[in-house]
Amino acid sequence: MNIHVEKLKSVLKEIKHFYREMYYVPYRQTMQREIQRRDDMFKLLVMSEMLGLPNPASFYTLELMPFMLEDFHKWHTRMGMEKSPLEGFRCC
């Protein structure tokens, strides 16, 4: 009896795997492209930081600072820091 239950579980697991793969197949290439794009952007920012080039995203994200201020305060208090860990970014 126990052998039949294990075999049934194995078959159900294979069916679940099959349906999951059938669902993700059309999107796999799109997801892979998005992951590659994010990795490329991260590598570009890290490499430019290593070479001493200014971050090009900082100019475009400057207008988001007021919106990020509240979230940043919640984050650093949740991390156990009473005051902002960044010198030029005062929120408290």
Z-matrix of the N, CA and C atoms (Angstrom, degrees):
N
C 1 1.449
C 2 1.523 1 111.04
N 3 1.332 2 116.44 1 -41.13
C 4 1.454 3 121.62 2 -178.20
C 5 1.534 4 111.09 3 -65.79
N 6 1.338 5 116.41 4 -33.99
C 7 1.461 6 121.51 5 179.06
C 8 1.522 7 110.18 6 -65.15
N 9 1.320 8 117.80 7 -38.50
C 10 1.466 9 121.99 8 179.67
C 11 1.527 10 111.06 9 -67.01
N 12 1.316 11 116.73 10 -38.30
C 13 1.464 12 120.85 11 179.41
C 14 1.521 13 109.80 12 -66.14
N 15 1.326 14 116.77 13 -43.25
C 16 1.464 15 120.44 14 178.85
C 17 1.522 16 110.93 15 -64.44
N 18 1.331 17 117.27 16 -40.27
C 19 1.459 18 120.95 17 178.61
C 20 1.518 19 110.73 18 -65.56
N 21 1.329 20 117.23 19 -40.75
C 22 1.462 21 121.91 20 178.06
C 23 1.531 22 110.25 21 -63.28
N 24 1.325 23 117.10 22 -42.69
C 25 1.467 24 120.78 23 177.67
C 26 1.527 25 110.78 24 -62.05
N 27 1.318 26 116.35 25 -40.18
C 28 1.456 27 121.02 26 179.48
C 29 1.528 28 110.90 27 -64.71
N 30 1.329 29 116.44 28 -43.85
C 31 1.468 30 120.60 29 179.29
C 32 1.522 31 110.37 30 -64.90
N 33 1.310 32 118.14 31 -42.41
C 34 1.465 33 121.22 32 178.77
C 35 1.527 34 111.55 33 -64.60
N 36 1.321 35 115.94 34 -36.47
C 37 1.462 36 120.09 35 177.53
C 38 1.526 37 110.44 36 -65.10
N 39 1.325 38 117.44 37 -41.21
C 40 1.464 39 121.42 38 177.96
C 41 1.516 40 111.40 39 -65.96
N 42 1.319 41 117.29 40 -39.78
C 43 1.472 42 121.08 41 177.65
C 44 1.532 43 110.29 42 -63.85
N 45 1.320 44 115.66 43 -43.54
C 46 1.467 45 120.04 44 178.07
C 47 1.519 46 110.32 45 -61.61
N 48 1.324 47 117.88 46 -43.47
C 49 1.457 48 121.88 47 178.50
C 50 1.529 49 110.47 48 -62.39
N 51 1.325 50 117.36 49 -42.40
C 52 1.462 51 122.12 50 179.42
C 53 1.525 52 111.01 51 -60.10
N 54 1.315 53 117.39 52 -49.08
C 55 1.463 54 120.08 53 -178.36
C 56 1.528 55 111.80 54 -67.33
N 57 1.313 56 116.91 55 -35.69
C 58 1.471 57 119.76 56 177.20
C 59 1.531 58 110.12 57 -64.16
N 60 1.325 59 116.59 58 -44.00
C 61 1.464 60 119.99 59 178.75
C 62 1.529 61 111.08 60 -65.51
N 63 1.301 62 117.90 61 -39.28
C 64 1.467 63 120.41 62 178.71
C 65 1.523 64 110.94 63 -63.71
N 66 1.312 65 117.87 64 -31.89
C 67 1.454 66 121.33 65 178.94
C 68 1.527 67 110.91 66 -73.24
N 69 1.336 68 117.71 67 -42.45
C 70 1.459 69 121.56 68 -173.64
C 71 1.522 70 114.73 69 -84.38
N 72 1.318 71 119.19 70 -16.88
C 73 1.463 72 121.20 71 -176.46
C 74 1.532 73 112.42 72 -55.76
N 75 1.327 74 121.00 73 -46.93
C 76 1.472 75 119.19 74 -179.00
C 77 1.529 76 113.37 75 -65.79
N 78 1.323 77 117.54 76 -24.04
C 79 1.463 78 121.14 77 -175.19
C 80 1.520 79 113.45 78 -100.39
N 81 1.317 80 117.18 79 -8.25
C 82 1.459 81 120.71 80 -174.43
C 83 1.527 82 112.15 81 -60.32
N 84 1.323 83 117.70 82 -43.74
C 85 1.459 84 120.76 83 -178.80
C 86 1.536 85 110.61 84 -66.81
N 87 1.315 86 117.17 85 -39.94
C 88 1.462 87 121.04 86 178.23
C 89 1.518 88 111.00 87 -64.54
N 90 1.326 89 117.02 88 -44.05
C 91 1.467 90 120.54 89 179.06
C 92 1.523 91 110.60 90 -65.13
N 93 1.323 92 117.51 91 -40.28
C 94 1.459 93 121.23 92 179.30
C 95 1.528 94 110.62 93 -63.83
N 96 1.342 95 116.99 94 -41.03
C 97 1.456 96 120.75 95 177.66
C 98 1.531 97 111.57 96 -62.76
N 99 1.329 98 117.44 97 -41.21
C 100 1.466 99 121.82 98 179.56
C 101 1.527 100 110.94 99 -66.38
N 102 1.317 101 117.38 100 -41.53
C 103 1.469 102 121.21 101 177.41
C 104 1.524 103 109.83 102 -62.89
N 105 1.330 104 116.94 103 -42.87
C 106 1.465 105 121.34 104 178.52
C 107 1.523 106 110.70 105 -62.81
N 108 1.329 107 118.48 106 -41.36
C 109 1.456 108 122.48 107 179.84
C 110 1.530 109 111.10 108 -63.50
N 111 1.348 110 116.08 109 -43.05
C 112 1.470 111 119.77 110 178.26
C 113 1.516 112 111.73 111 -65.25
N 114 1.327 113 116.68 112 -41.95
C 115 1.469 114 120.42 113 178.39
C 116 1.525 115 111.06 114 -63.13
N 117 1.330 116 116.81 115 -40.79
C 118 1.457 117 120.32 116 178.73
C 119 1.527 118 111.12 117 -63.04
N 120 1.327 119 116.93 118 -41.99
C 121 1.463 120 120.39 119 179.38
C 122 1.529 121 110.55 120 -64.96
N 123 1.321 122 116.73 121 -41.85
C 124 1.460 123 120.44 122 178.72
C 125 1.526 124 110.81 123 -62.50
N 126 1.338 125 116.85 124 -44.72
C 127 1.461 126 120.52 125 179.80
C 128 1.520 127 110.74 126 -64.08
N 129 1.319 128 117.71 127 -38.21
C 130 1.458 129 121.25 128 178.10
C 131 1.527 130 110.80 129 -62.91
N 132 1.331 131 116.92 130 -44.84
C 133 1.457 132 120.01 131 179.94
C 134 1.523 133 112.08 132 -66.67
N 135 1.331 134 117.11 133 -39.94
C 136 1.467 135 120.43 134 178.91
C 137 1.523 136 110.46 135 -66.98
N 138 1.322 137 116.73 136 -43.19
C 139 1.462 138 120.06 137 -179.47
C 140 1.527 139 111.02 138 -65.33
N 141 1.330 140 117.66 139 -41.61
C 142 1.460 141 119.68 140 179.21
C 143 1.531 142 110.54 141 -66.09
N 144 1.328 143 116.81 142 -34.79
C 145 1.469 144 120.44 143 176.78
C 146 1.537 145 110.25 144 -65.72
N 147 1.323 146 116.67 145 -40.47
C 148 1.464 147 120.46 146 179.55
C 149 1.526 148 111.31 147 -65.55
N 150 1.328 149 117.11 148 -34.38
C 151 1.459 150 121.01 149 -178.25
C 152 1.528 151 112.30 150 -84.88
N 153 1.316 152 117.12 151 -5.58
C 154 1.453 153 120.63 152 178.24
C 155 1.510 154 114.13 153 86.36
N 156 1.316 155 117.55 154 13.32
C 157 1.465 156 120.63 155 178.06
C 158 1.527 157 109.38 156 -81.38
N 159 1.321 158 117.38 157 143.66
C 160 1.465 159 118.47 158 178.62
C 161 1.530 160 110.93 159 -67.66
N 162 1.318 161 115.32 160 149.45
C 163 1.449 162 121.71 161 -179.47
C 164 1.532 163 109.24 162 -71.68
N 165 1.341 164 118.54 163 118.76
C 166 1.466 165 119.74 164 -178.03
C 167 1.528 166 112.59 165 -69.93
N 168 1.307 167 117.28 166 -22.18
C 169 1.465 168 119.71 167 -178.52
C 170 1.519 169 111.95 168 -75.30
N 171 1.320 170 118.17 169 -22.15
C 172 1.467 171 119.76 170 -176.81
C 173 1.516 172 111.86 171 -63.68
N 174 1.323 173 117.71 172 -36.00
C 175 1.466 174 120.72 173 178.83
C 176 1.523 175 111.01 174 -64.28
N 177 1.327 176 116.91 175 -41.16
C 178 1.459 177 121.09 176 -176.54
C 179 1.516 178 112.86 177 -78.92
N 180 1.317 179 117.13 178 -23.21
C 181 1.461 180 120.01 179 -178.68
C 182 1.520 181 112.84 180 -96.84
N 183 1.326 182 117.34 181 1.07
C 184 1.456 183 120.82 182 -179.05
C 185 1.523 184 111.65 183 -60.07
N 186 1.314 185 117.08 184 -36.37
C 187 1.470 186 119.85 185 -179.58
C 188 1.529 187 112.91 186 -72.41
N 189 1.326 188 118.31 187 -10.69
C 190 1.467 189 121.58 188 178.09
C 191 1.523 190 112.50 189 -86.97
N 192 1.322 191 117.85 190 -7.75
C 193 1.470 192 121.88 191 -176.31
C 194 1.528 193 113.27 192 -53.72
N 195 1.332 194 120.65 193 -46.68
C 196 1.471 195 118.59 194 -179.73
C 197 1.528 196 113.13 195 -59.96
N 198 1.319 197 116.61 196 -33.48
C 199 1.469 198 120.08 197 -179.98
C 200 1.523 199 111.60 198 -75.52
N 201 1.324 200 116.41 199 -30.75
C 202 1.454 201 120.83 200 -178.04
C 203 1.524 202 112.55 201 -82.86
N 204 1.311 203 117.28 202 -18.49
C 205 1.454 204 121.41 203 -174.46
C 206 1.521 205 112.16 204 -58.68
N 207 1.328 206 116.96 205 -47.45
C 208 1.467 207 120.76 206 -179.20
C 209 1.530 208 111.03 207 -65.67
N 210 1.326 209 116.70 208 -42.99
C 211 1.464 210 120.07 209 178.47
C 212 1.522 211 111.32 210 -64.96
N 213 1.332 212 117.27 211 -38.01
C 214 1.455 213 120.95 212 179.62
C 215 1.527 214 110.70 213 -64.66
N 216 1.332 215 116.29 214 -40.90
C 217 1.464 216 120.03 215 178.82
C 218 1.531 217 110.44 216 -62.95
N 219 1.309 218 117.18 217 -44.37
C 220 1.469 219 120.62 218 177.96
C 221 1.526 220 110.64 219 -61.84
N 222 1.339 221 116.16 220 -39.36
C 223 1.461 222 119.95 221 -178.13
C 224 1.521 223 111.16 222 -65.45
N 225 1.345 224 117.82 223 -50.42
C 226 1.464 225 117.54 224 -174.44
C 227 1.522 226 112.10 225 -71.89
N 228 1.331 227 118.96 226 -26.43
C 229 1.469 228 118.65 227 173.94
C 230 1.526 229 110.47 228 -73.43
N 231 1.318 230 117.66 229 -34.87
C 232 1.466 231 121.58 230 177.38
C 233 1.526 232 110.81 231 -66.90
N 234 1.344 233 116.61 232 -31.03
C 235 1.454 234 121.37 233 178.75
C 236 1.525 235 112.31 234 -80.74
N 237 1.329 236 117.38 235 -3.37
C 238 1.454 237 120.69 236 176.76
C 239 1.515 238 114.46 237 92.44
N 240 1.326 239 117.60 238 12.02
C 241 1.461 240 121.46 239 178.47
C 242 1.523 241 108.41 240 -98.92
N 243 1.307 242 116.87 241 122.53
C 244 1.462 243 119.90 242 -178.11
C 245 1.521 244 112.04 243 -70.18
N 246 1.333 245 116.46 244 -38.89
C 247 1.460 246 120.95 245 179.88
C 248 1.509 247 109.51 246 -117.02
N 249 1.313 248 116.11 247 165.50
C 250 1.461 249 121.97 248 -179.17
C 251 1.528 250 110.75 249 -60.32
N 252 1.334 251 118.62 250 133.00
C 253 1.461 252 120.37 251 178.47
C 254 1.528 253 112.57 252 -76.41
N 255 1.318 254 118.11 253 -12.49
C 256 1.461 255 121.76 254 179.98
C 257 1.521 256 109.58 255 -96.76
N 258 1.318 257 116.39 256 133.51
C 259 1.462 258 120.09 257 -176.76
C 260 1.527 259 112.75 258 -67.63
N 261 1.314 260 118.04 259 -43.49
C 262 1.455 261 121.17 260 -175.56
C 263 1.506 262 113.81 261 -87.65
N 264 1.307 263 117.59 262 3.64
C 265 1.463 264 121.58 263 -175.08
C 266 1.525 265 108.05 264 -122.46
N 267 1.306 266 116.28 265 88.36
C 268 1.457 267 121.15 266 -177.84
C 269 1.520 268 109.13 267 -95.15
N 270 1.308 269 116.18 268 127.74
C 271 1.459 270 118.88 269 179.74
C 272 1.522 271 112.34 270 -127.03
N 273 1.298 272 117.75 271 -12.39
C 274 1.473 273 120.13 272 -175.94
C 275 1.514 274 111.39 273 -101.76
